Amino acid sequence: MHLGTIRDPRRAEGKLYQLPYVLLFSILAIVTGANSYRGIRTFIKVHLKRLNKAFKIGWKRPPAHTAIRYILQGLDPADVEKVFREHAADLNSSEAATGTRILAFDGKALKGSFDAFNDAKARQILSAFAVDTALVLAHIEIDEKSNEIPAVQKLLEELDVAGHIVTLDAMHCQKKHSKPPPKRRRI
């Protein structure tokens, strides 16, 4: 289980609930519509008997919403991103069809991230999507003072895209980075 490789931010004495299960149950809760720490706790509470049976754990009650918040906020985002990329790569390699693959790169503004009070732009992320397996292979945040172009270049370096068809927005058809500039000779 990839979630077991994430470093636990809690002290040894404070580990009543195992981190991989808290993370997995939080993911399941969010996928089914929970949008708060209380919502995650409610999901675990409602499904506690089934979760205990399915995962062979013996939780007597769900963790408090404050405990869930403490655990999730204490995680290193880079560790979580690494684990999700590894999981996606595993799924992608086991489900990958033979032949040429199509990878779609696209940037999106995150809903609700615009802050008019602090005059902050909406946050944007760039995702790499494998069309045949319907998996997001990776994503990175687009710098506030930049655009998709440098983010795509960085993500292309990180992912193995050799032999694949890569699709991008029209923004990426600029002459500056679509082909090298011609060499000038001095006479």
Buried (B, 14 or more C-beta within 10 A) or exposed (E): EBBEEBEBBBEEEEEEBBBBBBBBBBBBBBEEEBEEBBBBBBBBEEBBEEBBEEBEEEBEEBBEBEBBBBBBEEBEEEEBEBBBBEBBBEBBEEEEEEEEBEBBBBBBEEEEEEEEEEEEEEBBBBBBBBEBBEBBBBBBEBEEEEBBBEBBEBBBEEBEBEEEEBEBEEEBEEEEEEEEEEEEEEE
